[in-house]
Amino acid sequence: MENKVRKKIVVRARIQSEEKLPITTPFIKLDSALKLSGLAETGGTAKMFIEEGSVQVNGEVCTQRGRKLYPGDKLFFRNSLLVITDGNENN
């Protein structure tokens, strides 16, 4: 049996914009979050960005387009930080 070693890749980049994405459901999938926020024009482009390793979730590269994001999770893509928030909370 092969022993696979997973390396944590942390990329330090300059954040140019920070936005909040309020959700009213318990979670949102990564590809849907990219599309809903406007960071990707279509679901197909979101899938491509994720598969090529261009997206980070909570500081780690994520290539799972169906990854569930919950309030408090942070998505980083192309110098933009997107923070998932609870849209049901009264602020």
N, CA and C atoms as an extended XYZ file, in Angstrom:
273
Properties=species:S:1:pos:R:3:atomname:S:1:resname:S:1:resid:I:1 pbc="F F F"
N         0.839       -1.175        0.000 N   MET     1
C         0.000        0.000        0.000 CA  MET     1
C         0.888        1.242        0.000 C   MET     1
N         0.579        2.145       -0.903 N   GLU     2
C         1.374        3.365       -0.997 CA  GLU     2
C         1.038        4.320        0.138 C   GLU     2
N         2.053        4.994        0.577 N   ASN     3
C         1.875        6.000        1.613 CA  ASN     3
C         1.887        7.364        0.939 C   ASN     3
N         0.759        8.013        0.906 N   LYS     4
C         0.679        9.322        0.263 CA  LYS     4
C         0.837       10.411        1.304 C   LYS     4
N         1.658       11.364        0.987 N   VAL     5
C         1.888       12.488        1.888 CA  VAL     5
C         1.209       13.712        1.292 C   VAL     5
N         0.348       14.316        2.083 N   ARG     6
C        -0.317       15.537        1.635 CA  ARG     6
C         0.449       16.720        2.183 C   ARG     6
N         0.797       17.608        1.314 N   LYS     7
C         1.508       18.808        1.733 CA  LYS     7
C         0.532       19.974        1.770 C   LYS     7
N         0.618       20.714        2.824 N   LYS     8
C        -0.192       21.912        2.948 CA  LYS     8
C         0.532       23.036        2.222 C   LYS     8
N        -0.141       23.597        1.238 N   ILE     9
C         0.433       24.686        0.466 CA  ILE     9
C        -0.256       25.975        0.890 C   ILE     9
N         0.509       26.870        1.409 N   VAL    10
C        -0.034       28.155        1.827 CA  VAL    10
C         0.592       29.229        0.952 C   VAL    10
N        -0.258       29.962        0.289 N   VAL    11
C         0.205       31.018       -0.600 CA  VAL    11
C        -0.155       32.359        0.030 C   VAL    11
N         0.830       33.170        0.215 N   ARG    12
C         0.587       34.506        0.763 CA  ARG    12
C         0.406       35.465       -0.415 C   ARG    12
N        -0.713       36.117       -0.440 N   ALA    13
C        -1.000       37.048       -1.527 CA  ALA    13
C        -1.644       38.295       -0.941 C   ALA    13
N        -1.615       39.310       -1.702 N   ARG    14
C        -2.179       40.577       -1.279 CA  ARG    14
C        -3.672       40.617       -1.572 C   ARG    14
N        -4.447       40.909       -0.566 N   ILE    15
C        -5.896       40.981       -0.727 CA  ILE    15
C        -6.256       42.385       -1.198 C   ILE    15
N        -6.903       42.453       -2.357 N   GLN    16
C        -7.288       43.750       -2.907 CA  GLN    16
C        -8.737       44.098       -2.582 C   GLN    16
N        -9.574       43.069       -2.400 N   SER    17
C       -10.963       43.349       -2.036 CA  SER    17
C       -11.458       42.270       -1.080 C   SER    17
N       -12.358       42.677       -0.219 N   GLU    18
C       -12.955       41.747        0.735 CA  GLU    18
C       -14.455       41.960        0.713 C   GLU    18
N       -15.178       40.874        0.508 N   GLU    19
C       -16.628       40.942        0.436 CA  GLU    19
C       -17.246       39.890        1.332 C   GLU    19
N       -18.479       40.127        1.729 N   LYS    20
C       -19.235       39.144        2.490 CA  LYS    20
C       -20.278       38.522        1.573 C   LYS    20
N       -20.458       37.218        1.720 N   LEU    21
C       -21.493       36.510        0.961 CA  LEU    21
C       -22.459       35.896        1.958 C   LEU    21
N       -23.605       36.573        2.195 N   PRO    22
C       -24.571       36.026        3.144 CA  PRO    22
C       -25.350       34.872        2.513 C   PRO    22
N       -25.498       33.792        3.280 N   ILE    23
C       -26.292       32.655        2.815 CA  ILE    23
C       -27.413       32.405        3.821 C   ILE    23
N       -28.557       31.938        3.324 N   THR    24
C       -29.701       31.671        4.197 CA  THR    24
C       -29.926       30.172        4.370 C   THR    24
N       -29.028       29.368        3.835 N   THR    25
C       -29.061       27.921        3.981 CA  THR    25
C       -27.903       27.528        4.891 C   THR    25
N       -27.872       26.294        5.398 N   PRO    26
C       -26.774       25.909        6.297 CA  PRO    26
C       -25.389       25.974        5.635 C   PRO    26
N       -25.324       25.746        4.316 N   PHE    27
C       -24.046       25.764        3.610 CA  PHE    27
C       -24.264       26.146        2.157 C   PHE    27
N       -23.162       26.421        1.459 N   ILE    28
C       -23.176       26.657        0.021 CA  ILE    28
C       -21.971       25.919       -0.558 C   ILE    28
N       -22.136       25.347       -1.728 N   LYS    29
C       -21.020       24.637       -2.351 CA  LYS    29
C       -20.057       25.651       -2.967 C   LYS    29
N       -18.799       25.255       -2.998 N   LEU    30
C       -17.732       26.145       -3.450 CA  LEU    30
C       -17.998       26.720       -4.833 C   LEU    30
N       -18.360       25.882       -5.811 N   ASP    31
C       -18.588       26.394       -7.156 CA  ASP    31
C       -19.760       27.368       -7.196 C   ASP    31
N       -20.788       27.095       -6.398 N   SER    32
C       -21.945       27.997       -6.336 CA  SER    32
C       -21.582       29.331       -5.704 C   SER    32
N       -20.703       29.296       -4.703 N   ALA    33
C       -20.273       30.540       -4.045 CA  ALA    33
C       -19.513       31.424       -5.025 C   ALA    33
N       -18.639       30.819       -5.830 N   LEU    34
C       -17.898       31.604       -6.827 CA  LEU    34
C       -18.847       32.249       -7.824 C   LEU    34
N       -19.830       31.485       -8.271 N   LYS    35
C       -20.779       32.000       -9.256 CA  LYS    35
C       -21.696       33.066       -8.643 C   LYS    35
N       -22.252       32.783       -7.457 N   LEU    36
C       -23.167       33.725       -6.809 CA  LEU    36
C       -22.495       35.058       -6.488 C   LEU    36
N       -21.221       35.000       -6.113 N   SER    37
C       -20.497       36.226       -5.760 CA  SER    37
C       -20.076       37.036       -6.980 C   SER    37
N       -20.118       36.415       -8.155 N   GLY    38
C       -19.688       37.101       -9.371 CA  GLY    38
C       -18.206       36.938       -9.662 C   GLY    38
N       -17.497       36.168       -8.832 N   LEU    39
C       -16.069       35.938       -9.086 CA  LEU    39
C       -15.872       35.029      -10.303 C   LEU    39
N       -16.884       34.222      -10.621 N   ALA    40
C       -16.882       33.409      -11.837 CA  ALA    40
C       -18.191       33.695      -12.574 C   ALA    40
N       -18.104       33.841      -13.883 N   GLU    41
C       -19.299       34.191      -14.652 CA  GLU    41
C       -20.293       33.044      -14.767 C   GLU    41
N       -19.778       31.814      -14.873 N   THR    42
C       -20.643       30.649      -15.035 CA  THR    42
C       -20.174       29.528      -14.116 C   THR    42
N       -21.024       28.529      -13.974 N   GLY    43
C       -20.641       27.359      -13.198 CA  GLY    43
C       -19.472       26.623      -13.840 C   GLY    43
N       -19.407       26.638      -15.162 N   GLY    44
C       -18.313       25.987      -15.878 CA  GLY    44
C       -16.972       26.653      -15.627 C   GLY    44
N       -16.964       27.970      -15.596 N   THR    45
C       -15.705       28.664      -15.317 CA  THR    45
C       -15.316       28.477      -13.854 C   THR    45
N       -16.302       28.429      -12.960 N   ALA    46
C       -16.009       28.173      -11.544 CA  ALA    46
C       -15.352       26.805      -11.399 C   ALA    46
N       -15.902       25.814      -12.079 N   LYS    47
C       -15.346       24.455      -12.037 CA  LYS    47
C       -13.898       24.446      -12.528 C   LYS    47
N       -13.636       25.161      -13.610 N   MET    48
C       -12.286       25.216      -14.169 CA  MET    48
C       -11.306       25.858      -13.182 C   MET    48
N       -11.687       26.979      -12.581 N   PHE    49
C       -10.811       27.660      -11.626 CA  PHE    49
C       -10.495       26.758      -10.436 C   PHE    49
N       -11.513       26.047       -9.956 N   ILE    50
C       -11.325       25.164       -8.803 CA  ILE    50
C       -10.409       23.999       -9.158 C   ILE    50
N       -10.669       23.360      -10.294 N   GLU    51
C        -9.878       22.194      -10.690 CA  GLU    51
C        -8.412       22.523      -10.956 C   GLU    51
N        -8.138       23.746      -11.396 N   GLU    52
C        -6.739       24.119      -11.653 CA  GLU    52
C        -6.009       24.583      -10.396 C   GLU    52
N        -6.709       24.610       -9.266 N   GLY    53
C        -6.071       24.951       -7.998 CA  GLY    53
C        -5.924       26.438       -7.748 C   GLY    53
N        -6.794       27.239       -8.346 N   SER    54
C        -6.715       28.697       -8.203 CA  SER    54
C        -7.482       29.234       -7.003 C   SER    54
N        -8.191       28.362       -6.299 N   VAL    55
C        -9.065       28.794       -5.209 CA  VAL    55
C        -8.550       28.240       -3.882 C   VAL    55
N        -8.568       29.089       -2.864 N   GLN    56
C        -8.200       28.660       -1.516 CA  GLN    56
C        -9.414       28.801       -0.599 C   GLN    56
N        -9.559       27.827        0.289 N   VAL    57
C       -10.602       27.882        1.310 CA  VAL    57
C        -9.901       27.801        2.657 C   VAL    57
N       -10.134       28.801        3.474 N   ASN    58
C        -9.513       28.872        4.801 CA  ASN    58
C        -7.999       28.690        4.742 C   ASN    58
N        -7.375       29.289        3.721 N   GLY    59
C        -5.919       29.296        3.615 CA  GLY    59
C        -5.301       28.111        2.920 C   GLY    59
N        -6.101       27.156        2.450 N   GLU    60
C        -5.562       25.982        1.769 CA  GLU    60
C        -6.166       25.858        0.379 C   GLU    60
N        -5.345       25.444       -0.602 N   VAL    61
C        -5.832       25.224       -1.955 CA  VAL    61
C        -6.893       24.129       -1.909 C   VAL    61
N        -8.011       24.370       -2.588 N   CYS    62
C        -9.104       23.404       -2.621 CA  CYS    62
C        -9.463       23.093       -4.067 C   CYS    62
N        -9.483       21.818       -4.416 N   THR    63
C        -9.848       21.405       -5.770 CA  THR    63
C       -11.159       20.610       -5.779 C   THR    63
N       -11.920       20.688       -4.702 N   GLN    64
C       -13.213       20.006       -4.601 CA  GLN    64
C       -14.324       21.008       -4.864 C   GLN    64
N       -14.903       20.975       -6.040 N   ARG    65
C       -15.915       21.988       -6.368 CA  ARG    65
C       -17.171       21.851       -5.536 C   ARG    65
N       -17.434       20.656       -5.016 N   GLY    66
C       -18.619       20.441       -4.198 CA  GLY    66
C       -18.386       20.645       -2.718 C   GLY    66
N       -17.218       21.176       -2.370 N   ARG    67
C       -16.919       21.395       -0.948 CA  ARG    67
C       -17.960       22.323       -0.343 C   ARG    67
N       -18.429       21.954        0.825 N   LYS    68
C       -19.441       22.759        1.505 CA  LYS    68
C       -18.773       23.869        2.299 C   LYS    68
N       -19.263       25.073        2.113 N   LEU    69
C       -18.781       26.232        2.844 CA  LEU    69
C       -19.857       26.663        3.827 C   LEU    69
N       -19.426       26.958        5.040 N   TYR    70
C       -20.339       27.345        6.113 CA  TYR    70
C       -20.023       28.771        6.554 C   TYR    70
N       -20.974       29.440        7.230 N   PRO    71
C       -20.674       30.777        7.742 CA  PRO    71
C       -19.372       30.775        8.549 C   PRO    71
N       -18.524       31.753        8.244 N   GLY    72
C       -17.212       31.854        8.878 CA  GLY    72
C       -16.086       31.379        7.970 C   GLY    72
N       -16.411       30.561        6.959 N   ASP    73
C       -15.382       30.110        6.021 CA  ASP    73
C       -14.933       31.277        5.145 C   ASP    73
N       -13.667       31.222        4.741 N   LYS    74
C       -13.090       32.279        3.905 CA  LYS    74
C       -12.582       31.672        2.607 C   LYS    74
N       -12.977       32.288        1.512 N   LEU    75
C       -12.612       31.843        0.176 CA  LEU    75
C       -11.714       32.916       -0.435 C   LEU    75
N       -10.573       32.505       -0.967 N   PHE    76
C        -9.652       33.455       -1.589 CA  PHE    76
C        -9.460       33.083       -3.048 C   PHE    76
N        -9.652       34.058       -3.931 N   PHE    77
C        -9.515       33.831       -5.372 CA  PHE    77
C        -9.148       35.145       -6.051 C   PHE    77
N        -8.083       35.121       -6.816 N   ARG    78
C        -7.649       36.295       -7.593 CA  ARG    78
C        -7.612       37.584       -6.775 C   ARG    78
N        -6.911       37.560       -5.673 N   ASN    79
C        -6.730       38.720       -4.790 CA  ASN    79
C        -8.022       39.219       -4.150 C   ASN    79
N        -9.063       38.387       -4.180 N   SER    80
C       -10.325       38.749       -3.532 CA  SER    80
C       -10.607       37.763       -2.404 C   SER    80
N       -10.993       38.295       -1.263 N   LEU    81
C       -11.372       37.484       -0.122 CA  LEU    81
C       -12.882       37.537        0.015 C   LEU    81
N       -13.498       36.367        0.080 N   LEU    82
C       -14.942       36.263        0.215 CA  LEU    82
C       -15.220       35.543        1.530 C   LEU    82
N       -15.941       36.201        2.418 N   VAL    83
C       -16.261       35.629        3.726 CA  VAL    83
C       -17.722       35.196        3.709 C   VAL    83
N       -17.962       33.915        3.998 N   ILE    84
C       -19.326       33.392        4.034 CA  ILE    84
C       -19.952       33.807        5.367 C   ILE    84
N       -21.133       34.421        5.304 N   THR    85
C       -21.807       34.873        6.526 CA  THR    85
C       -23.217       34.285        6.586 C   THR    85
N       -23.796       34.304        7.773 N   ASP    86
C       -25.146       33.816        7.985 CA  ASP    86
C       -26.126       34.929        7.615 C   ASP    86
N       -26.845       34.729        6.546 N   GLY    87
C       -27.802       35.743        6.084 CA  GLY    87
C       -29.058       35.814        6.926 C   GLY    87
N       -29.231       34.861        7.836 N   ASN    88
C       -30.409       34.855        8.708 CA  ASN    88
C       -30.213       35.693        9.964 C   ASN    88
N       -28.971       36.049       10.262 N   GLU    89
C       -28.701       36.843       11.460 CA  GLU    89
C       -29.076       38.291       11.235 C   GLU    89
N       -29.645       38.900       12.246 N   ASN    90
C       -29.974       40.323       12.176 CA  ASN    90
C       -28.754       41.099       12.656 C   ASN    90
N       -28.208       41.933       11.798 N   ASN    91
C       -27.017       42.719       12.162 CA  ASN    91
C       -27.376       44.123       12.544 C   ASN    91
